Amino acid sequence: MILNLSFFLSSHLQVHGGTTKKHIIEKVRQAESLAEFNCQKYGQHIITVLFFDEANTTEAVGCIKEIMCDGTIDGQPLTLNTNLKLVAACNPYRK
């Protein structure tokens, strides 16, 4: 089966040493709202992507892991729009 999907980049969070858990959670909430808007305006075939760039450079990397792997924030279930996809890139370790 071939699917024709359209992608919207909802937002790009440039993660760095100063990125806090609060910043990450706010960005996820914004992306959820945008995914809902995109689905309503353009249809259910639209995929919204939240991209965490350099995800391993923050002390709050555990928050990103919890959101992406566990589907929770502070242990509470996260109900993400099914058309919202989370993507993260990590930099290689440097001494």
Backbone torsions as a table, in degrees:
resi	resn	phi	psi	omega
1	MET	NA	134.9	177.5
2	ILE	-107.4	126.1	178.7
3	LEU	-105.7	137.9	175.6
4	ASN	-105.9	97.5	-178.5
5	LEU	-106.8	143.3	174.7
6	SER	-105.4	141.9	-178.2
7	PHE	-116.7	138.4	171.3
8	PHE	-119.9	127.5	174.6
9	LEU	-81.9	108.0	-174.8
10	SER	-69.3	-48.8	178.1
11	SER	-166.5	164.2	-176.8
12	HIS	-127.2	118.7	177.2
13	LEU	-103.7	108.1	176.2
14	GLN	-78.1	99.9	-177.0
15	VAL	-78.7	141.9	177.8
16	HIS	-151.0	-179.4	-176.5
17	GLY	-57.5	-25.5	-179.1
18	GLY	-92.4	-0.8	-179.7
19	THR	-72.6	127.0	-177.6
20	THR	-104.0	167.5	176.2
21	LYS	-57.2	-38.9	179.7
22	LYS	-60.9	-44.2	178.3
23	HIS	-59.2	-44.3	-177.4
24	ILE	-63.6	-47.1	-179.0
25	ILE	-63.5	-42.0	177.7
26	GLU	-59.9	-42.2	-179.1
27	LYS	-66.2	-38.7	177.7
28	VAL	-64.4	-43.2	179.1
29	ARG	-62.3	-42.0	177.7
30	GLN	-62.8	-42.1	-179.9
31	ALA	-65.5	-37.5	176.8
32	GLU	-60.6	-45.4	179.5
33	SER	-62.9	-43.2	179.7
34	LEU	-65.4	-39.2	178.2
35	ALA	-62.2	-42.0	178.1
36	GLU	-63.3	-45.2	177.8
37	PHE	-60.4	-47.3	-179.2
38	ASN	-60.0	-41.2	179.2
39	CYS	-65.0	-42.0	-179.1
40	GLN	-69.2	-40.9	-176.0
41	LYS	-80.3	-41.5	-171.6
42	TYR	-109.4	-12.9	179.0
43	GLY	110.3	166.0	-175.1
44	GLN	-71.3	-9.1	-179.4
45	HIS	-83.1	-5.7	-178.0
46	ILE	-83.7	129.6	176.7
47	ILE	-106.3	128.2	176.7
48	THR	-103.9	134.7	-175.5
49	VAL	-118.4	131.6	170.5
50	LEU	-107.8	119.9	-175.2
51	PHE	-109.5	117.5	174.4
52	PHE	-93.4	106.2	-179.6
53	ASP	-89.4	134.3	-179.2
54	GLU	59.1	45.7	-173.7
55	ALA	-57.8	-27.1	-176.4
56	ASN	-88.0	10.2	-178.1
57	THR	-95.5	0.8	-179.1
58	THR	-109.9	153.2	173.5
59	GLU	-69.2	-16.9	-178.6
60	ALA	-93.4	22.7	-179.7
61	VAL	-59.8	-27.8	177.1
62	GLY	-62.9	-32.8	177.4
63	CYS	-67.2	-42.2	177.8
64	ILE	-63.7	-43.0	177.7
65	LYS	-60.8	-44.2	-178.7
66	GLU	-61.8	-43.2	179.9
67	ILE	-65.8	-48.9	-173.5
68	MET	-76.8	-38.7	-174.2
69	CYS	-95.7	-41.5	-175.2
70	ASP	-93.9	-21.2	-178.0
71	GLY	70.7	30.9	-179.7
72	THR	-134.5	162.3	168.6
73	ILE	-130.1	121.8	-176.0
74	ASP	53.3	36.5	177.4
75	GLY	81.5	-6.4	179.7
76	GLN	-92.9	135.2	-178.7
77	PRO	-56.6	139.3	179.5
78	LEU	-104.8	121.9	178.6
79	THR	-99.4	92.9	-179.8
80	LEU	-89.1	143.6	171.6
81	ASN	-56.9	134.6	-177.5
82	THR	-64.6	-16.6	178.9
83	ASN	-92.8	6.0	175.2
84	LEU	-100.4	121.6	178.2
85	LYS	-113.3	137.9	-180.0
86	LEU	-106.5	131.3	-178.8
87	VAL	-131.6	140.7	178.4
88	ALA	-134.4	144.1	174.0
89	ALA	-118.2	140.3	179.6
90	CYS	-119.2	145.3	175.5
91	ASN	-87.1	148.9	176.4
92	PRO	-65.4	151.7	180.0
93	TYR	-67.1	136.7	175.8
94	ARG	-125.8	144.5	177.0
95	LYS	-87.9	NA	NA
